[in-house]
């Protein structure tokens, strides 16, 4: 008996009773999925236009689409299906439905291994990052169609070798591989620096005496990080000097294309070091701004640097939905020793 015959025969056996037609349709959907080898995908988005676009991307990537729903209907649909391989969610506004959807998505990713692609607006970034940290979750912020297509393709076909026409997918995979290699290199470098035992002392001039510290800018922090004052006072550089360095780095963008000097890992390390020295906490959204790259790129770096032990996630005691990011002890020691070495190098040049 062929596939259609199996489906028709079993579905016919479910037609007895008042709700026979409904159960027949459920049988057909379940059996069709069981006999279809493609990964299943469910799309949930606030706007109809976004649902249509994401559904097309999922089907183009080779997924078997289970449907496209708004947030409330999507939650109901998740309660009815046994499992889903890929869950694609797009949201821009705060809502109770979005908060519930975050919890459900984390549960699916952690318990069932569902690949979750969550693209949110900057308003929802901190809440989404604080709720989702399973390895099968891809978090994007204000993502364009190319980023969405690449994320969906990687989730739908994680083990498939790229075909000749899969240039975008291949480029994304290579880019993520380079990211992993670069983070590993940074981690090894910082580990070697943190092994130094020199005593911090003196101050490194930023060379930016004419720059004043603005009320707000690249660096945005929140009070409350528990750091001993003695440690901050012993550092070879001040938080203000680091912020001046960050402003000087942004000054280059006025004279050269910004992508020529994109170095999000270093910008975030500087930003978090300034936060540490000034007893501040830094949110994910603030750190993405400091990275001076698209938010989705910054999120990948934050995750990679956290996985490599350079960044720490710290729960917000006032809001369980979000987390702060801070330097780990080994990263902070490495930054301190870097500035010691830089100060010595500057003295040698001036001698």
C-alpha angles and dihedrals in degrees: 000000000000126000094266091050092054091050094047094046096050093041091053089058090059098056098088116104136034094294095041096122092052093048090046090056091048090051091050093051094046095045093045088054092048091053095042111084095201119108112259121239133193122196122206120179138150098233128055091225091055092047091054093048094048092046090054091049091050093050092045089054090056102261126143102237115225092187145289119254143166118256098271095043089044091058090051091048092052089056091055101048124077096220144337128206099207127026117190117192129180121183137160107172134064113250142147089247091057092050090051090046091054091055092047092048092051090049092051093047095047100040103029103025092240113171104236121198109191118182115182142168120256088259091065098037099098094046093047094047092048092052102039123058106129115129093244094058123100111195117198131178123213087338122193124227093263092054091047093048092050093047093049093046091052091049095046096043106026095150101033117109112238115263123218091268095047095086094135093051092047092050091050092050092049091048092053090047090053089048091054092047092048093049090050090052091050091048092052092048093049091046090056091047094049089057091069116107101200117136113245115240144150126019134277112226113229092209088232103105090143094058118093125207110253125217088247136358139120092345116060120171140170125222123250112068107141103231123150111248091223091063093050093048092051094057117114091229136037129235090245092055091051091051089051088054090052091051090050089052090054090048089068089065089069091063105028135035106277093228090063091071103028107148107155096168093058094042090053093046089053092046093051092045089054089049091051093050093048095044094246135140122225125213123217093249091051092049090051089056091050091052090066093213132098111298094243090055091047091051091054090052093048091052094045093048090047092050089051092053098250097108128044129210112225121191118237104237090203096050121028091196096071141046137207125227122227139168117268117236093256091050092048091049090049092051091049092051090046091057090046090054091045091052091051090048091052091051091050091052092049093046 
